[in-house]
Amino acid sequence: MSNLLFVIAFTLLIFWAIGFFAFSLGGMIHILLVIALISILLRIIRGR
């Protein structure tokens, strides 16, 4: 389960970076970034 969260978080960060530099999708990109950061924080807090 924790590996899945890490993969999702990493994927969302990549999509955010691509969107930030290549496209102008507005708030959607920042929502993806927030979701990715929350996933990473959950993984760190759980210690796995």
N, CA, C and O atoms as a GROMACS GRO file, in nm:
protein
  192
    1MET      N    1   0.083  -0.121   0.000
    1MET     CA    2   0.000   0.000   0.000
    1MET      C    3   0.086   0.125   0.000
    1MET      O    4   0.057   0.221  -0.072
    2SER      N    5   0.192   0.126   0.081
    2SER     CA    6   0.274   0.246   0.088
    2SER      C    7   0.350   0.269  -0.042
    2SER      O    8   0.372   0.383  -0.082
    3ASN      N    9   0.391   0.160  -0.109
    3ASN     CA   10   0.456   0.176  -0.238
    3ASN      C   11   0.362   0.239  -0.340
    3ASN      O   12   0.404   0.320  -0.422
    4LEU      N   13   0.235   0.201  -0.333
    4LEU     CA   14   0.136   0.257  -0.423
    4LEU      C   15   0.121   0.407  -0.400
    4LEU      O   16   0.113   0.484  -0.496
    5LEU      N   17   0.117   0.448  -0.274
    5LEU     CA   18   0.108   0.591  -0.243
    5LEU      C   19   0.229   0.667  -0.295
    5LEU      O   20   0.217   0.777  -0.348
    6PHE      N   21   0.346   0.607  -0.279
    6PHE     CA   22   0.468   0.671  -0.325
    6PHE      C   23   0.466   0.686  -0.477
    6PHE      O   24   0.505   0.791  -0.530
    7VAL      N   25   0.422   0.584  -0.548
    7VAL     CA   26   0.417   0.590  -0.694
    7VAL      C   27   0.316   0.695  -0.738
    7VAL      O   28   0.343   0.771  -0.831
    8ILE      N   29   0.201   0.700  -0.673
    8ILE     CA   30   0.100   0.800  -0.707
    8ILE      C   31   0.153   0.940  -0.682
    8ILE      O   32   0.136   1.030  -0.765
    9ALA      N   33   0.218   0.960  -0.567
    9ALA     CA   34   0.272   1.092  -0.534
    9ALA      C   35   0.379   1.133  -0.637
    9ALA      O   36   0.380   1.247  -0.682
   10PHE      N   37   0.467   1.041  -0.671
   10PHE     CA   38   0.573   1.072  -0.767
   10PHE      C   39   0.514   1.105  -0.904
   10PHE      O   40   0.559   1.198  -0.970
   11THR      N   41   0.414   1.028  -0.946
   11THR     CA   42   0.349   1.053  -1.074
   11THR      C   43   0.282   1.189  -1.076
   11THR      O   44   0.292   1.262  -1.175
   12LEU      N   45   0.214   1.223  -0.968
   12LEU     CA   46   0.148   1.353  -0.962
   12LEU      C   47   0.249   1.468  -0.964
   12LEU      O   48   0.225   1.572  -1.025
   13LEU      N   49   0.363   1.448  -0.897
   13LEU     CA   50   0.467   1.552  -0.901
   13LEU      C   51   0.522   1.570  -1.042
   13LEU      O   52   0.548   1.682  -1.086
   14ILE      N   53   0.539   1.460  -1.114
   14ILE     CA   54   0.587   1.469  -1.252
   14ILE      C   55   0.485   1.543  -1.338
   14ILE      O   56   0.521   1.632  -1.415
   15PHE      N   57   0.356   1.506  -1.324
   15PHE     CA   58   0.252   1.576  -1.401
   15PHE      C   59   0.247   1.723  -1.366
   15PHE      O   60   0.225   1.808  -1.453
   16TRP      N   61   0.267   1.756  -1.237
   16TRP     CA   62   0.267   1.896  -1.196
   16TRP      C   63   0.381   1.971  -1.263
   16TRP      O   64   0.363   2.081  -1.314
   17ALA      N   65   0.500   1.911  -1.262
   17ALA     CA   66   0.616   1.976  -1.323
   17ALA      C   67   0.594   1.997  -1.472
   17ALA      O   68   0.626   2.104  -1.526
   18ILE      N   69   0.541   1.896  -1.540
   18ILE     CA   70   0.515   1.910  -1.684
   18ILE      C   71   0.412   2.019  -1.708
   18ILE      O   72   0.430   2.104  -1.796
   19GLY      N   73   0.306   2.018  -1.631
   19GLY     CA   74   0.202   2.119  -1.648
   19GLY      C   75   0.248   2.259  -1.613
   19GLY      O   76   0.208   2.356  -1.677
   20PHE      N   77   0.333   2.268  -1.512
   20PHE     CA   78   0.381   2.400  -1.468
   20PHE      C   79   0.469   2.463  -1.575
   20PHE      O   80   0.460   2.583  -1.599
   21PHE      N   81   0.553   2.383  -1.639
   21PHE     CA   82   0.647   2.437  -1.736
   21PHE      C   83   0.597   2.435  -1.879
   21PHE      O   84   0.642   2.515  -1.961
   22ALA      N   85   0.505   2.345  -1.912
   22ALA     CA   86   0.464   2.330  -2.052
   22ALA      C   87   0.324   2.385  -2.081
   22ALA      O   88   0.301   2.442  -2.188
   23PHE      N   89   0.233   2.369  -1.988
   23PHE     CA   90   0.095   2.408  -2.013
   23PHE      C   91   0.048   2.505  -1.907
   23PHE      O   92   0.113   2.524  -1.804
   24SER      N   93  -0.064   2.566  -1.932
   24SER     CA   94  -0.123   2.656  -1.834
   24SER      C   95  -0.263   2.604  -1.800
   24SER      O   96  -0.363   2.648  -1.857
   25LEU      N   97  -0.268   2.511  -1.704
   25LEU     CA   98  -0.396   2.451  -1.666
   25LEU      C   99  -0.456   2.516  -1.542
   25LEU      O  100  -0.561   2.473  -1.495
   26GLY      N  101  -0.390   2.616  -1.491
   26GLY     CA  102  -0.445   2.689  -1.377
   26GLY      C  103  -0.445   2.610  -1.248
   26GLY      O  104  -0.344   2.550  -1.212
   27GLY      N  105  -0.559   2.610  -1.179
   27GLY     CA  106  -0.569   2.550  -1.047
   27GLY      C  107  -0.554   2.399  -1.044
   27GLY      O  108  -0.518   2.343  -0.941
   28MET      N  109  -0.582   2.332  -1.154
   28MET     CA  110  -0.574   2.185  -1.157
   28MET      C  111  -0.434   2.136  -1.126
   28MET      O  112  -0.417   2.037  -1.056
   29ILE      N  113  -0.334   2.205  -1.176
   29ILE     CA  114  -0.196   2.166  -1.153
   29ILE      C  115  -0.163   2.177  -1.004
   29ILE      O  116  -0.096   2.090  -0.948
   30HIS      N  117  -0.208   2.282  -0.941
   30HIS     CA  118  -0.178   2.302  -0.800
   30HIS      C  119  -0.253   2.203  -0.712
   30HIS      O  120  -0.204   2.164  -0.606
   31ILE      N  121  -0.370   2.162  -0.756
   31ILE     CA  122  -0.443   2.057  -0.682
   31ILE      C  123  -0.365   1.927  -0.689
   31ILE      O  124  -0.355   1.855  -0.589
   32LEU      N  125  -0.309   1.894  -0.805
   32LEU     CA  126  -0.227   1.774  -0.818
   32LEU      C  127  -0.105   1.781  -0.728
   32LEU      O  128  -0.068   1.681  -0.666
   33LEU      N  129  -0.043   1.897  -0.719
   33LEU     CA  130   0.072   1.913  -0.631
   33LEU      C  131   0.034   1.891  -0.486
   33LEU      O  132   0.107   1.823  -0.413
   34VAL      N  133  -0.076   1.947  -0.442
   34VAL     CA  134  -0.120   1.931  -0.304
   34VAL      C  135  -0.148   1.785  -0.274
   34VAL      O  136  -0.111   1.735  -0.167
   35ILE      N  137  -0.214   1.715  -0.364
   35ILE     CA  138  -0.243   1.572  -0.344
   35ILE      C  139  -0.113   1.493  -0.334
   35ILE      O  140  -0.101   1.403  -0.250
   36ALA      N  141  -0.017   1.524  -0.418
   36ALA     CA  142   0.111   1.453  -0.415
   36ALA      C  143   0.184   1.479  -0.283
   36ALA      O  144   0.239   1.386  -0.224
   37LEU      N  145   0.184   1.603  -0.237
   37LEU     CA  146   0.251   1.634  -0.110
   37LEU      C  147   0.183   1.567   0.008
   37LEU      O  148   0.251   1.520   0.099
   38ILE      N  149   0.052   1.561   0.007
   38ILE     CA  150  -0.021   1.492   0.114
   38ILE      C  151   0.014   1.344   0.114
   38ILE      O  152   0.033   1.284   0.220
   39SER      N  153   0.024   1.284  -0.002
   39SER     CA  154   0.060   1.142  -0.010
   39SER      C  155   0.200   1.117   0.044
   39SER      O  156   0.222   1.019   0.115
   40ILE      N  157   0.292   1.205   0.011
   40ILE     CA  158   0.429   1.191   0.062
   40ILE      C  159   0.432   1.209   0.213
   40ILE      O  160   0.500   1.133   0.282
   41LEU      N  161   0.360   1.307   0.265
   41LEU     CA  162   0.357   1.330   0.410
   41LEU      C  163   0.296   1.211   0.483
   41LEU      O  164   0.344   1.173   0.589
   42LEU      N  165   0.191   1.152   0.428
   42LEU     CA  166   0.131   1.034   0.489
   42LEU      C  167   0.232   0.920   0.495
   42LEU      O  168   0.239   0.848   0.595
   43ARG      N  169   0.308   0.904   0.390
   43ARG     CA  170   0.409   0.797   0.388
   43ARG      C  171   0.515   0.823   0.494
   43ARG      O  172   0.557   0.730   0.564
   44ILE      N  173   0.559   0.947   0.507
   44ILE     CA  174   0.662   0.980   0.607
   44ILE      C  175   0.609   0.963   0.748
   44ILE      O  176   0.678   0.909   0.835
   45ILE      N  177   0.488   1.008   0.773
   45ILE     CA  178   0.429   0.999   0.907
   45ILE      C  179   0.410   0.854   0.949
   45ILE      O  180   0.435   0.819   1.064
   46ARG      N  181   0.367   0.771   0.856
   46ARG     CA  182   0.347   0.629   0.888
   46ARG      C  183   0.479   0.555   0.907
   46ARG      O  184   0.482   0.448   0.966
   47GLY      N  185   0.589   0.612   0.856
   47GLY     CA  186   0.720   0.555   0.876
   47GLY      C  187   0.748   0.430   0.796
   47GLY      O  188   0.828   0.346   0.838
   48ARG      N  189   0.686   0.415   0.683
   48ARG     CA  190   0.709   0.295   0.601
   48ARG      C  191   0.783   0.331   0.477
   48ARG      O  192   0.812   0.243   0.395
   0.00000   0.00000   0.00000
